[in-house]
Amino acid sequence: IHERLVGSEMCIRDRPGIRFYAKPKKGQFDFQAEGMGQFGTARYNAAMSTNQTHEAWSSHVELGYTFEAPWSPRVFAEYDYASGNKNPSKNNSEDNRFDWLFGSPVPDFGHTGLYGAFTRSNINSPGYKINLTPRSDTVVNFQHRFVWLASSSDCWGGASCIPPTTMLKPSKNSGSYVGDQIGITLRHDYNSSLTFDSGWYHLFKGEFAKNGLSAAGKVLSLIHI
């Protein structure tokens, strides 16, 4: 992907990526591995007088197994990494924060919108999931992931990283462990045009979520229907 934006946020970036996978099948292991790089220049706000050199990357790996049992349970472990800024000062000549470009799918990092605790930016996160399929049109998902900042000198990713709304940035004693998140969702496909979705997510705060500047203002639990 080649991206070019102009105005207060000026970015000229290339995004090479590669992905390998084996689809889930009953009684077999499956896997997925992908990597993405970003190279170019970036200027995130009008307060910056010059462009920054943009070099960032992200990766995702997972290994799962689907049991030959009722509800076809699939259990898998996963790991996600997306780089963060080593030096987030606006005077720094290099930008290392991975730009997630598109919204993260709900199964990856939990519900977006009001909750939106995580995005594919400045994240270092192992986890595991269990998927159940009681019917061909119904899926139940349980997920649990542990989240550290990829760079303890950068902010907790998402819109809060963009001035002037930067909220969740490091303080002297904030550390890098954001916390662990659990989530349970249920999706039912009523027909090809209508889907019902409900779930619950909660973030158990780690040292960064407790001590980062204005972290108390972050929504840490969500029930959606």
HUBEL-V955493 format. One line per field, one symbol per residue. ss: DSSP state (~ for helix, > for strand, _ for the rest). psi: psi as a letter, one per 20 degrees, with the letter a starting at -180 (. if undefined). burial: b if it has 16 or more other ideal C-beta (glycine too) atoms within 10 Angstrom, else e. Layout:
ss = ???
psi = ???
burial = ???
This chain:
ss = _>>>>____>>>>>__>>>>>>___>__>>>>>>>>>>>>>>>________>>>>>>>>>>>>>>>___~~~_>>>>>>>>>___________>>__________~~~~_____________>>>>>>>>>>>>>__>>>>>>>>>>>__________~~~_______________>>>>>>>>>>>>>_____>>>>>>>>>>>_~~~~~___~~~___>>>>_
psi = pppoqrbhoopoqqnqqqpqqpqpqpjqqrrppqqpqpqbqqoiriiphrqqpoorrqqpqqprppqnrqjlpppqqrppppqrphnjqiiqippjppoifqqpqghgjrqacgflhqrmplqooraqqppqnhrhjpppppqpqppqphoiirrorahiioqjjogmrqrhkhaiogaqpqqpqpppogaiipppprrpqpoopahghhiqpkhiippiqppq.
burial = eeeeeeeeebbbbebeeeeeeeebeeeeebebeeebbbebebbbeeebeeebebbbbbbbbbebbbeeeeebebebebebbbbbbeebeeeeeebbbbbbeeebebebbbbbeebbbbbbbbbbbebebebbbeeeeebbbebebbbbbbbbebbbbbebbeeeeebbbbeeebbbbbbbbebebbbeeeeeeeeeeebebbbebbebbeebbebeebebebeee
